[in-house]
Amino acid sequence: MSEINEDSVRAEVRAWLAANWNPELGLVEWRNILADSGWGVPHWPSRWYGRDLPVGLVPVVEEEFKSVGAIGVAKVGIRTLAAATILAHGTDMHKEKFLRRILTGEDIWCQLFSEPGSGSDVAGAVTRAEFRGNQWVVNGQKVWTTSAHKAHWGLLLARTDWDLVKHKGLSYFIIDMKQPGVTVQPLRQMNGYASFNQVFMTDAKVEPEFLVADVGQGWAVTTTTLMHERRGADGLRTWAIASDKPGRAYDEEREEIRTTMEPYKWYPQRAGRVDLIMPRAKVTGGINDPVIRQEIAKVLIMSKAAEWTARRSRTAQEQGKPQGPEGSLGKLASSHIARAAARVHTQLSGANALLTAEDSPMGGVIAEILVSVPATSIAGGTDEIQRNIISERVLRMPKEPREDTDRPFRDVPRNLVS
Ligand SMILES: Cc1cc2nc3c(=O)[nH]c(=O)nc-3n(C[C@H](O)[C@H](O)[C@H](O)COP(=O)(O)OP(=O)(O)OC[C@H]3O[C@@H](n4cnc5c(N)ncnc54)[C@H](O)[C@@H]3O)c2cc1C
């Protein structure tokens, strides 16, 4: 077998794109071709739409796509977490049924973890799933559920055994969001978007084959989803912006961003828009102010350092090491960077940073940054929780004393009556 390296991969993907990329194809049609070829997710197993390439060579493939303007598989949103979780814990049936439609963008996913009484303490979930007759019946409430109003499928954490200790009584399901037992109510955020929701499940049904891993293994599966989410927090800064090129595939991608991807429109702002700092510094003249220059330098250094840390983590994965708690380092770094970037944007725009009309700084984008950045320190686990994980699982410091893991969950004192 010939050696796989950067040059060989570049030559192969370049030739493949020259022979296959056609912007006049339908978006789903093109993404199906990508799934069949393995070039859409080349680091995935070749049995499941990939090419078994080392993760470190994925940027080479992405560069080639970018240079010809070829559209990739659908990569944004909870669907990426669904895919990672299904690849790690799903059955062949799950992979068969869900992975292709995740890549083509035909199915939208949401993550039903947080509840009114358990966000940071997500293992305290009290949504219950009971096996009745020949299926699971789910009752409970979730909250902060991004994209639930658009989703076809949900990643659901629910309690299946109240007599076991907290983390052992949880199971993980894939739930059909378009059924009568599921009610979704959007919540409006301070940045004007309504991208997350509260979700009520009343005798909602889950077929037995849509349990992921065994009954009682829900916490292990949830940890996989969360570790991928935290690692992905770093990627929010490199959001794909719709191309303005002509062609059916581009038209359909623009429509996808306008409609199904609408809940994620503000995500680049949430990450602080480090990319806008230098252009804004030049336009506003802030670049000539030595104090602001110092602040700009700090943000750019932090951002570069975080990028290299993320690359180190990629390399570890490439060497076959599983996704570990180091994702929390990246998540915490993203939070610091977003806040520092928002501060610099304020210095550059002054009081006008608060304005939102069309003639305001960047047509309101700067104001959107200021009110979106706080989400980075909450979503996917707060900064405090990341610090706990880093201290306990990376630095191996002593664990916080706990009184909720030594008794059946039904005896653990908690806020909500269940
Ligand atoms: C933009 C956005 C999108 C989201 N999308 C989803 C989604 O799709 N699906 C989903 O399930 N959830 C989602 N969430 C919810 C998110 O995971 C929770 O908000 C987060 O885990 C915090 O939980 P909480 O809001 O209940 O806060 P709480 O857990 O009540 O925390 C309140 C405060 O107490 C601190 N705190 C709590 N416990 C500790 C501790 N042990 N040590 C130190 N400090 C502590 C926290 O850091 C925080 O400052 C989203 C959140 C945001 C902002």
The ligand as a Tripos MOL2 file, in Angstrom:
@<TRIPOS>MOLECULE
LIG
   53    58     1     0     0
SMALL
NO_CHARGES

@<TRIPOS>ATOM
      1 C1        -26.3690   29.3170   24.2890 C.3       1 LIG1
      2 C2        -26.6860   28.1140   25.1230 C.ar      1 LIG1
      3 C3        -27.0910   26.9620   24.5010 C.ar      1 LIG1
      4 C4        -27.4020   25.8360   25.2740 C.ar      1 LIG1
      5 N1        -27.8290   24.7140   24.6090 N.ar      1 LIG1
      6 C5        -28.1690   23.6130   25.3290 C.ar      1 LIG1
      7 C6        -28.6770   22.4580   24.6580 C.ar      1 LIG1
      8 O1        -28.8200   22.4380   23.4410 O.2       1 LIG1
      9 N2        -29.0170   21.3910   25.3980 N.ar      1 LIG1
     10 C7        -28.8760   21.3650   26.7560 C.ar      1 LIG1
     11 O2        -29.1810   20.3300   27.3510 O.2       1 LIG1
     12 N3        -28.4100   22.4520   27.4300 N.ar      1 LIG1
     13 C8        -28.0560   23.5690   26.7440 C.ar      1 LIG1
     14 N4        -27.5910   24.6890   27.4020 N.ar      1 LIG1
     15 C9        -27.5880   24.6700   28.8650 C.3       1 LIG1
     16 C10       -26.2330   24.6740   29.5180 C.3       1 LIG1
     17 O3        -25.6090   23.4230   29.3880 O.3       1 LIG1
     18 C11       -26.4830   25.0270   30.9890 C.3       1 LIG1
     19 O4        -26.9920   26.3340   31.0270 O.3       1 LIG1
     20 C12       -25.2030   24.9670   31.8090 C.3       1 LIG1
     21 O5        -24.7770   23.6440   31.9410 O.3       1 LIG1
     22 C13       -25.4100   25.5770   33.2150 C.3       1 LIG1
     23 O6        -26.5160   25.0530   33.8670 O.3       1 LIG1
     24 P1        -27.6080   26.0120   34.5430 P.3       1 LIG1
     25 O7        -27.9760   27.0530   33.5520 O.co2     1 LIG1
     26 O8        -28.6750   25.1410   35.1020 O.co2     1 LIG1
     27 O9        -26.8090   26.7530   35.7090 O.3       1 LIG1
     28 P2        -26.5830   26.2130   37.1850 P.3       1 LIG1
     29 O10       -26.1120   24.8010   37.1110 O.co2     1 LIG1
     30 O11       -27.7830   26.4860   38.0080 O.co2     1 LIG1
     31 O12       -25.3900   27.1230   37.6510 O.3       1 LIG1
     32 C14       -25.5710   28.4310   38.2040 C.3       1 LIG1
     33 C15       -24.2050   28.9740   38.6260 C.3       1 LIG1
     34 O13       -23.6460   28.1440   39.6550 O.3       1 LIG1
     35 C16       -22.3410   27.6880   39.2970 C.3       1 LIG1
     36 N5        -22.1350   26.3230   39.7820 N.ar      1 LIG1
     37 C17       -22.9950   25.2720   39.6930 C.ar      1 LIG1
     38 N6        -22.4460   24.1650   40.2020 N.ar      1 LIG1
     39 C18       -21.1990   24.4750   40.5920 C.ar      1 LIG1
     40 C19       -20.1270   23.7450   41.2010 C.ar      1 LIG1
     41 N7        -20.2340   22.4330   41.4790 N.pl3     1 LIG1
     42 N8        -18.9610   24.4060   41.4460 N.ar      1 LIG1
     43 C20       -18.8360   25.7380   41.1810 C.ar      1 LIG1
     44 N9        -19.8290   26.4890   40.6380 N.ar      1 LIG1
     45 C21       -20.9890   25.8680   40.3330 C.ar      1 LIG1
     46 C22       -22.3420   27.7280   37.7760 C.3       1 LIG1
     47 O14       -21.0210   27.8440   37.2810 O.3       1 LIG1
     48 C23       -23.1830   28.9720   37.4760 C.3       1 LIG1
     49 O15       -22.3890   30.1340   37.5670 O.3       1 LIG1
     50 C24       -27.2820   25.8430   26.6730 C.ar      1 LIG1
     51 C25       -26.8600   27.0290   27.3040 C.ar      1 LIG1
     52 C26       -26.5900   28.1550   26.5390 C.ar      1 LIG1
     53 C27       -26.1390   29.4080   27.2300 C.3       1 LIG1
@<TRIPOS>BOND
     1     1     2 1
     2     2     3 ar
     3     2    52 ar
     4     3     4 ar
     5     4     5 ar
     6     4    50 ar
     7     5     6 ar
     8     6     7 ar
     9     6    13 1
    10     7     8 2
    11     7     9 ar
    12     9    10 ar
    13    10    11 2
    14    10    12 ar
    15    12    13 ar
    16    13    14 ar
    17    14    15 1
    18    14    50 ar
    19    15    16 1
    20    16    17 1
    21    16    18 1
    22    18    19 1
    23    18    20 1
    24    20    21 1
    25    20    22 1
    26    22    23 1
    27    23    24 1
    28    24    25 2
    29    24    26 1
    30    24    27 1
    31    27    28 1
    32    28    29 2
    33    28    30 1
    34    28    31 1
    35    31    32 1
    36    32    33 1
    37    33    34 1
    38    33    48 1
    39    34    35 1
    40    35    36 1
    41    35    46 1
    42    36    37 ar
    43    36    45 ar
    44    37    38 ar
    45    38    39 ar
    46    39    40 ar
    47    39    45 ar
    48    40    41 1
    49    40    42 ar
    50    42    43 ar
    51    43    44 ar
    52    44    45 ar
    53    46    47 1
    54    46    48 1
    55    48    49 1
    56    50    51 ar
    57    51    52 ar
    58    52    53 1
@<TRIPOS>SUBSTRUCTURE
     1 LIG1         1 GROUP 0 **** ****
